[in-house]
Amino acid sequence: MSSQVPGQTNKAVSAQAEAPVVAAPVDRMLDHGAYMWERNRRRLLILLVVLTLAIVLFSVRGIVDGVIGLITSVPSLAFTLLYAAFFMIVQFGALMWFLARPRQYTVTPDNPQVGLSFDSYRGQPDLLDHAKSTVRILRGIPKFRAMGGEPPKGMLLSGAPGTGKSYLAGIIAAEANLPFIYIDASGLSSMWMGMDALMVMSLFGKARKLARKYAPPGHPGACILFMDELDSIGMSRSGMQGGPMVGGMGAGGLGMGMRMGLNTMLNQMDSLGQFVEDRMWHKLWRWLGIERGPVPPKPVVFVIGATNRPDVLDPALTRPGRLDRKLEVHLPDGDGRKDIIQFYLVQKAHDPDISIDLMVVDSMHKTPVEIKTAINEALIIAHDNGREKLTYKDWLAALDMREMGLKQPIRMMNREERRSLAYHEAGHAVAAHYLLTEHRIQKATIIRRGDALGFVLPVDKEERYGRTAEHFERSIMVSLGSRAAEEEMTGAKRTGAGGGPGSDLWNATNTALSYIGAYGMGPTLVGLTSANPETLRLAHFMLDHLYKETQRLIREKANAVHAVANALLEREELIGEELDEVFHMAEEAHPELIAPFERMPLQFPKAFEGVEALLQRKEHSETTGVAASNPSLIEGGRWPTQ
């Protein structure tokens, strides 16, 4: 029979249960102490041997005197070393830093400077949703990692100039409320060999330091690094723009490669370095054995790169794991432009009756920056004319100024030349009115802007992303309408339709060559260059046929041509509604103008007629087998003449 007391038994059981819990930290400490002893045993032994030899050779007193002497000489020695280092830094380092320092701007969460938000970005709702997704991940990296996810390393923003790439990056940085570094990537290039690599390492080191500084307790943190014009440092190393090795003049850089910056950036963004300690003090602790084991997760440096030329970037830079997310920033569509126009127009004094829908059509194929600038330019025009609000006419004048140049009327033009100019533009306007039914004429003018003495501007009524053969044919007729009107109405050929690039005949010819060679809309699907004789032959046939049709159009609509020309001579400039009124009055006075113009269809001759004849003759000879069955018919190695 046991003599144990029940209370004593319970205490013993609880003590046994608590023993492993108490012993675990002790075991870890002993294990870590053994690791430190094993790692530093040889170093301590070497130090002990050195101290023993010093005592034997110099005695304890000599060593003490030497240490005291060394301590007393430290100030003078330090001053000498500092002076030498300062001299070297001033002579070489300061000069190199001054010439090679990158222009960078840093924004931290405790000092926000970018006054942007998601509400500031208009016209691209899909891009905005993607930006919000990125911000949610960057804000909640600990939670995302706890779910098993790996935060993205970067994002590439590409698109035409003025589409808002840098603006979107600024919004992401402001909304994420994380440390943000902005740098022009061209500032990472240096004339000094190796300085670009040092600047890149310093930049990423600064980003990681900021991320750790503003990270929540127990988390590595994140920092956003925005590089504008990324192609200036990230250009492909496969031989583009002078090859993989670009020579340079500088300290040690004679003919040497100057592409170290890109290689360093690739290494900083994704390499085995992410698993190795990069902090100096922690490196020392690991060297001494105080720290050991896997390196904890490093801060995320989220790189946002913006470029207009994504095709020239190095494939290693754009691969997954570096610039993971790729966003193509396109031109805004109709709904996007309407949103942009309303956003900026409400900030300006404007006519409340201004037509937003017409402004949306007028701004087709324009970037957000162009729209914003045109609205501001329209307000400048209104202010210059003594008005307090911008109108639709100011908007059109601003667009013309941006595209065509400043309005500079010729006040002393010859009367006959002015009349010919009016009929020239009237020919364009009449051809566009009766042929381009899916367009509206935004403006017709005989006031000089830039290199143009006058112009007619037809625009699509709604968004178009493709063109038909019929559209190209009618566009060519509109271009040729000026020459046809001059010949039919003034009886003379003038230089207005001709000239160099941008002239009516130039545009018509280029459209015809593209119609046949590039788009395969002619009698052959073979892609032909513009210099190919067959392309030129077919383009000549096409232009000749369409010009005759244009002359017939001008003759049938002669009364409309006279009406538009007289209105231009009287008012010099007609916007869409005014031009529609001129056509309406002309059709009321001459009802035959209302009838649509019936165009004769374009029927091309066969392409490659000479080649086809040779092929048919060869095929005939092979089928009949004349040469094989009757060798005697060959006369002197030549085919018979009959």
C-alpha positions in Angstrom: 0.0 0.0 0.0 1.4 3.4 -0.9 1.9 6.0 1.7 2.0 9.0 -0.6 -0.3 11.9 0.1 -2.7 12.8 -2.8 -1.7 16.5 -2.7 2.0 15.6 -3.0 1.2 13.4 -6.0 -0.5 16.3 -7.9 2.4 18.7 -7.2 4.9 16.2 -8.6 2.9 15.7 -11.8 2.6 19.5 -12.3 6.3 19.9 -11.7 7.1 17.2 -14.3 4.8 19.0 -16.8 6.4 22.4 -16.3 10.0 21.0 -16.5 10.2 20.9 -20.3 8.8 24.5 -20.5 11.5 25.8 -18.1 14.2 23.7 -19.7 13.6 24.7 -23.3 15.1 28.3 -23.0 18.0 27.0 -20.9 18.7 24.3 -23.5 18.6 27.0 -26.3 21.0 29.2 -24.3 23.4 26.3 -23.7 23.2 25.3 -27.4 23.8 28.9 -28.5 26.7 29.3 -26.1 28.3 26.1 -27.4 27.8 27.4 -31.0 29.6 30.7 -30.1 32.4 28.8 -28.3 32.9 26.5 -31.3 32.8 29.5 -33.8 35.2 31.7 -31.8 37.5 29.1 -30.2 40.2 29.4 -32.7 40.0 33.2 -32.7 40.3 33.3 -28.9 43.2 30.8 -29.0 45.1 33.1 -31.5 44.4 36.1 -29.3 45.7 34.3 -26.2 48.9 33.3 -28.1 49.4 36.9 -29.2 48.9 38.2 -25.7 51.3 35.5 -24.3 54.0 36.4 -26.8 53.6 40.1 -26.1 54.0 39.5 -22.4 57.1 37.3 -22.9 58.7 39.7 -25.2 57.8 43.1 -23.7 56.8 42.2 -20.1 53.6 43.4 -18.6 54.9 46.9 -17.9 56.2 47.3 -21.4 52.8 46.4 -22.8 51.0 48.8 -20.4 53.4 51.6 -21.4 52.9 50.8 -25.1 49.1 50.9 -24.7 49.3 54.2 -22.8 51.6 55.6 -25.4 49.2 54.5 -28.2 46.3 56.1 -26.4 48.1 59.3 -25.9 49.1 59.4 -29.6 45.6 58.6 -30.8 44.5 62.3 -31.2 47.5 63.3 -33.3 47.3 60.1 -35.3 43.5 60.5 -35.8 44.0 64.1 -36.9 46.7 63.0 -39.5 44.5 60.2 -40.9 41.4 62.5 -41.0 43.4 65.2 -42.9 44.7 62.6 -45.4 41.2 61.2 -45.9 39.7 64.6 -46.2 42.2 65.6 -48.8 41.6 62.4 -50.8 37.8 62.9 -50.6 37.9 66.5 -51.6 40.3 65.8 -54.5 38.5 62.8 -55.9 35.4 61.7 -54.1 33.7 65.2 -53.9 34.3 65.8 -57.6 33.0 62.4 -58.5 30.0 62.8 -56.2 29.2 66.3 -57.6 29.3 65.2 -61.2 27.5 61.9 -60.7 25.0 62.5 -57.9 21.5 61.4 -58.8 18.6 63.8 -58.4 16.2 62.0 -56.0 13.3 63.1 -53.8 12.2 61.3 -50.7 8.7 61.5 -49.1 8.0 59.8 -45.8 4.7 58.9 -44.0 5.4 61.5 -41.2 5.9 64.2 -43.8 3.5 63.6 -46.7 4.1 66.0 -49.7 2.3 64.3 -52.6 -1.2 65.8 -52.4 -2.9 63.2 -54.7 -5.5 60.6 -54.2 -7.5 58.1 -56.2 -10.1 60.8 -56.8 -7.5 62.8 -58.7 -7.0 60.1 -61.4 -9.6 60.3 -64.1 -10.3 58.6 -67.5 -8.9 55.1 -66.8 -11.1 53.2 -64.3 -9.5 49.8 -65.1 -6.0 51.2 -64.3 -7.3 52.8 -61.2 -8.7 49.4 -59.9 -5.4 47.8 -60.6 -3.6 50.6 -58.7 -6.0 50.1 -55.7 -5.2 46.4 -55.7 -1.5 47.2 -55.6 -2.0 49.7 -52.7 -4.0 47.1 -50.7 -1.2 44.5 -51.1 1.5 47.1 -50.1 -0.5 48.3 -47.1 -1.2 44.7 -45.9 2.1 42.9 -46.6 2.1 41.1 -43.2 -1.4 39.8 -43.7 -0.7 38.9 -47.3 2.4 36.9 -46.3 0.4 35.2 -43.5 -1.9 34.0 -46.3 1.1 32.5 -48.1 1.4 35.2 -50.7 4.6 36.8 -52.0 4.3 40.5 -52.5 5.1 41.7 -56.0 8.5 43.3 -56.5 7.7 45.9 -59.1 5.4 47.4 -61.8 6.1 48.6 -65.3 4.0 51.5 -66.6 4.3 52.0 -70.3 2.5 54.1 -72.8 2.6 57.2 -75.0 3.9 60.5 -73.6 1.3 62.4 -71.6 -1.0 59.4 -70.7 -0.4 59.8 -67.0 2.2 57.2 -66.0 4.1 59.3 -63.5 0.8 60.7 -62.2 -0.5 57.2 -61.5 2.7 56.3 -59.7 2.4 59.4 -57.5 -1.1 58.4 -56.6 0.0 54.9 -55.6 2.7 56.3 -53.4 0.4 58.8 -51.7 -2.4 56.3 -51.1 -0.1 53.6 -49.8 1.3 55.9 -47.1 4.7 54.3 -47.3 8.2 55.8 -47.7 8.5 56.9 -51.3 11.7 57.7 -53.3 11.4 59.4 -56.7 14.4 59.4 -59.1 15.0 60.2 -62.7 16.6 57.0 -64.0 19.0 59.0 -66.2 20.5 60.4 -63.0 21.9 56.9 -62.3 24.2 57.1 -65.3 27.7 58.5 -64.7 30.8 59.3 -66.7 32.8 57.7 -63.9 33.2 53.9 -64.3 31.5 52.1 -61.5 29.7 55.1 -60.0 26.4 54.0 -61.6 26.6 50.7 -59.7 27.5 52.4 -56.4 24.5 54.8 -56.9 22.1 51.9 -57.5 23.4 50.1 -54.4 23.1 53.2 -52.3 19.6 53.9 -53.6 18.3 50.4 -52.7 20.1 50.5 -49.4 18.4 53.8 -48.6 15.0 52.3 -49.6 15.4 49.3 -47.3 16.6 51.6 -44.4 13.5 53.8 -44.8 11.3 50.7 -45.0 12.7 49.4 -41.7 12.4 52.8 -40.0 8.7 53.2 -40.8 7.7 49.5 -40.5 5.1 48.3 -38.0 6.7 46.5 -35.0 7.7 43.0 -35.8 7.4 43.5 -39.6 10.1 44.2 -42.2 8.2 47.1 -43.9 8.1 48.3 -47.5 9.3 51.3 -49.6 8.2 52.5 -53.0 10.9 53.4 -55.5 9.7 55.2 -58.6 12.1 55.4 -61.6 11.0 57.7 -64.3 12.3 57.2 -67.9 13.4 53.7 -67.0 14.8 53.0 -70.5 17.7 55.4 -69.8 19.2 52.8 -67.5 17.3 49.6 -68.3 18.0 49.4 -72.0 18.6 45.9 -73.4 22.2 44.6 -73.3 21.8 42.6 -76.5 23.4 45.2 -78.7 20.8 48.0 -79.0 21.9 51.6 -79.1 25.6 50.9 -79.6 25.9 47.4 -78.3 26.3 45.9 -74.9 29.4 47.8 -74.1 29.2 51.5 -74.2 32.6 53.3 -74.1 33.2 56.1 -71.7 35.8 58.7 -70.7 36.5 59.0 -67.0 38.6 57.8 -64.1 39.5 54.3 -65.3 36.7 54.2 -67.8 38.5 54.5 -71.1 36.7 52.2 -73.4 35.3 50.1 -70.5 31.7 49.0 -70.1 29.4 51.5 -68.5 26.4 49.3 -68.0 27.1 48.2 -64.5 24.1 50.1 -63.2 21.7 47.8 -64.9 23.4 44.6 -63.7 23.5 46.0 -60.2 19.8 46.9 -60.3 18.9 43.4 -61.5 20.9 42.0 -58.6 19.2 44.3 -56.1 15.7 43.5 -57.3 15.9 39.8 -57.3 18.9 37.6 -56.4 20.3 35.4 -53.7 21.1 38.6 -51.9 17.6 38.6 -50.5 18.5 35.7 -48.3 21.8 37.2 -46.9 22.2 39.8 -44.2 22.9 43.3 -45.5 23.1 45.3 -42.3 26.6 46.0 -41.0 26.1 45.5 -37.3 24.1 42.3 -37.9 26.9 41.0 -40.1 29.3 41.6 -37.2 27.0 39.7 -34.8 26.8 36.8 -37.2 30.6 36.9 -37.6 31.0 36.6 -33.9 28.3 34.0 -33.7 25.9 36.1 -31.6 23.3 35.8 -34.4 22.7 32.7 -36.5 20.1 31.0 -38.6 18.1 32.1 -41.6 17.9 35.8 -42.3 14.4 37.2 -41.5 12.4 38.6 -44.5 13.9 41.8 -45.8 11.8 44.9 -46.5 10.0 45.0 -49.9 11.4 47.6 -52.2 8.6 48.0 -54.7 10.0 49.4 -57.9 7.7 51.3 -60.3 9.3 52.0 -63.6 7.8 54.3 -66.3 8.8 54.4 -69.9 7.6 55.4 -73.4 9.7 52.6 -74.9 9.1 49.2 -73.3 10.4 47.4 -76.4 14.0 48.4 -75.7 14.1 47.3 -72.0 16.3 44.3 -71.1 14.3 41.1 -70.8 15.9 40.3 -67.5 14.4 43.5 -66.1 10.9 42.9 -67.2 10.7 39.2 -66.2 8.5 38.0 -63.4 10.1 38.4 -60.0 11.4 41.9 -60.9 8.8 44.0 -62.7 6.0 41.6 -62.0 3.1 43.8 -63.1 2.9 45.4 -66.5 0.4 48.1 -67.2 0.0 49.7 -70.7 -1.5 53.1 -70.2 -3.6 53.7 -73.3 -5.3 56.9 -74.6 -8.6 57.4 -72.9 -11.8 56.4 -74.7 -14.9 58.5 -75.1 -16.2 57.9 -71.5 -12.7 58.5 -70.1 -12.3 61.8 -72.0 -15.7 63.0 -70.8 -14.6 62.3 -67.2 -11.3 64.1 -67.7 -13.0 67.1 -69.4 -15.6 67.4 -66.6 -12.9 67.1 -63.9 -10.8 69.9 -65.3 -13.6 72.1 -66.7 -15.3 72.4 -63.3 -12.1 74.0 -62.0 -12.3 76.8 -64.7 -14.7 79.6 -65.4 -16.7 78.4 -68.4 -19.9 78.9 -70.4 -22.5 76.7 -68.7 -24.0 75.9 -72.1 -20.7 74.6 -73.5 -21.2 71.2 -75.3 -19.3 68.5 -73.4 -20.2 66.0 -76.0 -18.6 68.0 -78.8 -15.5 68.5 -76.7 -15.3 64.7 -76.2 -15.4 64.2 -80.0 -12.9 67.0 -80.6 -10.4 65.5 -78.1 -10.4 62.1 -79.8 -6.9 60.5 -79.8 -5.6 63.0 -77.2 -3.9 62.3 -73.9 -5.1 63.6 -70.6 -2.3 66.1 -70.5 -3.2 67.5 -73.9 -6.9 67.8 -72.8 -5.9 69.6 -69.6 -3.5 71.9 -71.4 -6.1 72.7 -74.1 -8.7 73.7 -71.5 -6.2 76.0 -69.8 -5.2 77.5 -73.2 -8.9 78.1 -73.9 -9.1 80.1 -70.7 -6.1 82.1 -71.6 -7.7 83.0 -75.0 -10.9 84.1 -73.2 -8.9 86.2 -70.8 -6.9 87.8 -73.7 -10.2 88.7 -75.4 -11.6 90.4 -72.2 -14.1 87.6 -71.3 -14.5 86.0 -67.9 -15.5 82.6 -69.2 -14.2 80.2 -71.8 -16.5 79.2 -74.7 -16.6 76.4 -77.2 -14.9 78.6 -79.8 -12.1 79.2 -77.3 -11.7 75.5 -76.9 -11.4 75.0 -80.7 -9.0 77.9 -81.0 -6.9 76.3 -78.2 -6.9 72.9 -80.0 -5.8 74.6 -83.3 -3.0 76.5 -81.5 -1.7 73.3 -80.0 -1.9 71.3 -83.3 -1.4 73.9 -86.0 0.3 76.8 -84.4 -0.5 80.4 -83.6 -3.2 82.2 -85.7 -1.4 84.6 -88.0 -3.7 86.0 -90.8 -2.2 87.4 -94.0 -3.7 90.9 -94.2 -2.3 91.8 -97.6 -3.0 88.7 -99.7 -3.6 89.0 -103.5 -7.3 89.0 -104.2 -7.1 86.2 -106.8 -4.9 84.0 -104.5 -7.3 84.6 -101.6 -10.2 83.5 -103.9 -8.3 80.4 -105.0 -7.5 79.6 -101.3 -11.2 79.8 -100.4 -12.2 77.4 -103.3 -9.3 75.1 -102.3 -10.7 74.7 -98.8 -14.3 74.7 -100.1 -13.3 71.6 -102.2 -12.1 69.8 -99.1 -15.2 70.8 -97.1 -17.7 69.8 -99.8 -16.0 66.4 -100.4 -15.9 65.7 -96.7 -19.6 66.8 -96.2 -20.9 64.5 -99.0 -18.5 61.6 -98.7 -17.5 61.2 -95.0 -21.0 60.8 -93.6 -19.6 59.3 -90.4 -17.6 62.4 -89.7 -18.4 66.0 -88.8 -16.4 69.0 -90.0 -15.0 70.7 -86.9 -13.7 73.7 -88.7 -13.0 75.3 -92.1 -10.7 78.3 -92.2 -8.6 80.4 -94.6 -6.6 82.0 -91.7 -2.9 81.0 -91.6 -1.8 78.8 -88.8 1.8 77.4 -88.7 2.7 76.3 -92.2 -0.9 76.0 -93.4 -2.6 78.9 -95.2 -5.9 77.3 -94.3 -7.4 73.9 -93.5 -10.6 71.9 -93.1 -10.7 69.5 -90.2 -13.2 66.5 -90.4 -13.4 64.4 -87.2 -15.1 61.1 -86.4 -18.5 61.4 -84.7 -17.6 58.4 -82.6 -14.6 56.3 -81.6 -13.1 54.1 -84.4 -10.4 51.5 -84.0 -10.3 50.2 -87.6 -10.8 51.5 -91.1 -12.5 50.0 -94.2 -11.3 50.2 -97.8 -14.3 52.4 -98.5 -13.1 54.9 -95.9 -9.6 55.1 -97.4 -11.0 55.7 -100.9 -13.3 58.5 -99.6 -10.4 60.1 -97.6 -8.3 60.2 -100.8 -11.1 61.9 -102.6 -11.3 64.5 -99.7 -7.6 65.1 -100.1 -8.0 65.5 -103.9 -11.1 67.8 -103.5 -8.8 70.9 -103.3 -7.1 70.3 -106.6 -10.4 69.4 -108.3 -12.1 72.6 -107.0 -9.2 74.8 -108.1 -9.3 73.3 -111.6 -13.1 73.3 -112.0 -13.8 76.7 -110.4 -10.8 78.8 -111.2 -9.6 77.0 -114.3 -6.0 76.7 -113.1 -3.7 74.3 -111.3 -2.0 75.9 -108.3 0.6 74.9 -105.8 -1.8 74.8 -102.9 -2.5 71.1 -103.2 1.1 70.1 -103.9 4.3 70.5 -101.9 6.2 68.4 -99.5 5.1 66.3 -96.6 1.7 67.1 -95.2 0.3 68.4 -98.5 -2.9 67.1 -100.1 -1.2 65.1 -102.9 1.4 63.7 -100.4 -1.4 62.5 -98.1 -3.4 61.0 -101.0 -0.4 59.2 -102.4 0.7 57.8 -99.0 -2.8 56.6 -98.3 -3.0 54.9 -101.8 0.4 53.2 -101.2 -0.7 51.9 -97.8 -4.0 50.8 -99.2 -2.3 48.6 -101.7 1.0 47.5 -100.1 0.4 47.6 -96.3 -3.3 46.7 -95.9 -3.7 44.4 -98.9 -6.9 46.1 -100.0 -5.9 46.2 -103.7 -5.9 43.4 -106.3 -3.2 41.4 -104.4 -2.6 40.3 -100.8 1.2 40.4 -101.3 2.8 42.9 -99.0 4.5 45.4 -101.2 6.9 48.3 -100.3 6.1 51.8 -101.6 9.2 51.6 -103.9 7.9 48.5 -105.7 7.1 49.3 -109.3 3.9 47.3 -109.1 2.7 49.3 -106.1 3.4 52.5 -107.9 1.5 51.3 -111.0 -1.6 50.3 -109.0 -1.4 53.5 -106.8 -1.3 55.6 -110.0 -4.4 53.8 -111.3 -6.2 54.3 -108.0 -5.4 58.0 -107.8 -6.4 58.6 -111.4 -9.8 56.9 -111.0 -10.5 58.6 -107.7 -9.5 62.1 -109.0 -11.9 61.7 -111.9 -14.7 60.8 -109.4 -13.7 63.8 -107.3 -14.0 66.1 -110.3 -17.5 64.7 -111.0 -18.5 65.3 -107.4 -17.3 69.0 -107.5 -19.3 69.5 -110.7 -22.4 68.0 -109.3 -22.1 70.0 -106.0 -20.8 73.2 -107.6 -23.4 75.4 -105.9 -22.4 74.1 -102.5 -18.7 74.8 -103.4 -19.6 78.4 -104.3 -21.6 78.8 -101.1 -18.8 77.6 -98.9 -16.1 79.6 -100.7 -18.2 82.8 -100.5 -18.8 82.2 -96.8 -15.1 81.7 -96.2 -14.2 84.9 -98.1 -16.7 86.8 -96.0 -16.0 85.3 -92.5 -12.6 83.6 -93.0 -13.5 80.9 -90.4 -16.4 78.6 -90.0 -16.9 76.1 -87.1 -19.1 73.0 -87.4 -22.5 74.6 -86.7 -21.9 77.6 -89.0 -20.7 75.3 -91.8 -23.8 73.1 -91.4 -25.9 76.2 -91.8 -24.1 77.2 -95.0 -24.8 73.7 -96.5 -28.4 73.8 -95.3 -29.0 77.2 -97.0 -27.3 76.0 -100.2 -29.5 72.8 -100.3 -32.6 74.8 -99.7 -31.8 77.1 -102.6 -30.7 74.2 -104.8 -32.6 71.0 -103.8 -30.6 68.9 -106.3 -27.7 69.1 -103.8 -29.6 66.9 -101.3 -29.3 63.8 -103.5 -26.4 61.6 -102.3 -23.3 61.3 -104.5 -23.2 57.9 -106.3 -19.6 56.9 -106.7 -18.4 54.6 -109.4 -16.8 51.5 -107.8 -13.0 51.1 -108.0 -12.0 48.2 -110.1 -8.3 47.4 -110.2 -6.5 45.8 -113.1 -4.8 42.5 -112.4 -1.6 42.7 -110.4 1.7 41.3 -111.8 0.3 40.8 -115.3 3.7 40.3 -116.8 4.7 37.8 -114.2 1.4 35.9 -114.7 2.0 35.6 -118.5 5.4 34.1 -117.9 4.0 31.6 -115.3 1.2 30.6 -117.6 3.7 30.0 -120.5 5.9 27.9 -118.2 3.0 25.9 -116.9 1.8 25.2 -120.5 5.2 24.0 -121.5 5.5 21.7 -118.5 2.0 20.2 -119.1 2.6 19.5 -122.8 6.1 18.1 -122.2 7.4 19.5 -125.5 11.0 19.6 -124.5 11.0 16.1 -123.0 9.2 14.3 -125.9 10.6 16.2 -128.8 14.2 17.3 -128.1 14.6 17.9 -131.8 12.3 21.0 -131.5 14.9 22.8 -129.6 16.9 24.8 -132.0 20.4 25.6 -130.9 19.4 25.4 -127.2 16.6 27.9 -127.6 12.8 27.5 -127.8 11.3 27.7 -131.3 10.0 31.1 -132.2 6.5 29.7 -133.1 
